[in-house]
């Protein structure tokens, strides 16, 4: 007959195979979800717009409202969300500056309305921000319990910085 070690090895191999199959099915089931998140960002106030050590720097108050509940499935561990300002400059075709971020751990917290100052400095190397048009983009990364990460964004256009420093 077979030894105890042989039987334990067969049982462990069978268990790991079943676990891998269940994880693969869980990961594939996320493809059936078609999320429809919504977001709106408003610049409530430009608190400070100045030149600091040769670079433009902006401090602003933002109203961020979003409904990201459709991103959550039974396989979602958490969602990392961040707001970025995106603009063009003579040196770069795309500049992205992160202004605010958060980790959303549950579906209940995925619908929110906050008023916040930019968490990170909105700085440009040089004096390129006066009168500059920019977009505010809400990015998110869905971190599942098993499977690959999913990322997407919503771009909001039509924002412009002041012509003069304040």
SVG drawing of the C-alpha trace seen along z (x, -y; Angstrom):
<svg xmlns="http://www.w3.org/2000/svg" viewBox="-23 -89 38 91">
<polyline fill="none" stroke="black" stroke-width="0.4" points="0.0,0.0 0.9,-3.7 2.8,-5.3 1.4,-8.1 3.8,-10.6 2.6,-9.7 -1.1,-10.1 -0.4,-13.4 1.4,-14.7 -1.5,-13.6 -4.0,-15.3 -1.9,-18.5 -1.5,-18.6 -5.2,-18.1 -6.1,-20.8 -3.7,-23.4 -5.0,-22.6 -8.6,-23.2 -7.6,-26.4 -5.8,-27.6 -8.9,-26.8 -11.2,-28.7 -8.8,-31.7 -8.8,-31.7 -12.6,-31.5 -12.8,-34.4 -10.5,-36.5 -12.4,-35.8 -15.7,-36.6 -14.5,-40.2 -14.6,-40.5 -18.4,-40.2 -18.7,-43.4 -19.1,-46.6 -18.6,-49.5 -20.1,-52.9 -18.4,-55.3 -19.1,-59.0 -17.2,-62.0 -17.3,-65.7 -14.5,-68.1 -14.9,-71.8 -12.1,-74.3 -13.7,-76.2 -10.8,-78.6 -7.2,-79.4 -5.7,-80.0 -2.2,-80.8 -0.6,-81.2 3.0,-82.4 6.5,-82.0 8.7,-80.2 12.5,-79.7 11.9,-80.2 9.0,-77.7 5.3,-78.3 3.3,-77.0 -0.4,-76.7 -2.5,-75.9 -6.2,-75.4 -9.4,-74.2 -11.2,-71.4 -14.7,-70.0 -14.5,-66.3 -17.7,-64.2 -17.6,-60.7 -19.6,-57.5 -17.2,-54.6 -19.5,-51.9 -19.9,-50.1 -16.2,-49.3 -16.7,-47.0 -17.5,-43.3 -17.1,-40.4 -13.5,-40.1 -12.5,-43.8 -10.1,-44.3 -9.8,-48.1 -9.7,-51.0 -6.8,-53.5 -8.1,-56.8 -6.1,-60.0 -6.8,-63.3 -4.2,-64.7 -3.8,-68.0 -2.7,-67.5 -1.3,-70.2 1.1,-70.8 4.3,-72.8 7.0,-73.8 9.3,-71.0 6.7,-68.3 3.6,-67.3 2.0,-65.9 2.7,-67.0 0.8,-65.2 0.8,-66.5 -0.9,-64.5 -3.1,-66.8 -5.0,-64.4 -5.3,-60.6 -7.2,-58.2 -7.7,-54.4 -11.3,-53.3 -11.6,-50.1 -15.3,-49.3 -18.3,-49.9 -20.0,-52.0 -17.2,-54.5 -17.0,-54.6 -19.6,-57.4 -18.2,-60.6 -18.3,-64.4 -15.2,-66.2 -13.8,-69.6 -10.0,-69.6 -6.9,-71.6 -4.5,-69.9 -2.6,-67.4 0.5,-67.6 2.2,-70.7 1.1,-71.7 4.4,-73.0 5.8,-73.5 9.5,-73.8 9.6,-77.3 7.0,-79.9 4.6,-78.0 1.4,-78.1 0.2,-81.7 -3.1,-81.5 -2.5,-77.8 -5.4,-75.6 -5.4,-72.2 -7.5,-69.1 -8.4,-67.5 -8.3,-63.7 -9.7,-61.3 -7.7,-58.0 -8.5,-54.8 -6.8,-51.4 -9.0,-48.5 -7.0,-46.0 -8.7,-42.6 -8.4,-39.8 -7.2,-37.6 -6.3,-38.4 -5.0,-41.4 -5.4,-45.0 -7.7,-47.2 -7.2,-50.9 -9.2,-53.7 -9.9,-57.4 -12.4,-60.2 -11.0,-63.4 -12.7,-66.8 -11.7,-69.6 -12.1,-73.4 -10.0,-74.6 -7.6,-77.7 -5.1,-79.2 -5.1,-83.0 -3.0,-85.2 -1.3,-86.9 0.3,-85.7 -1.7,-86.1"/>
</svg>
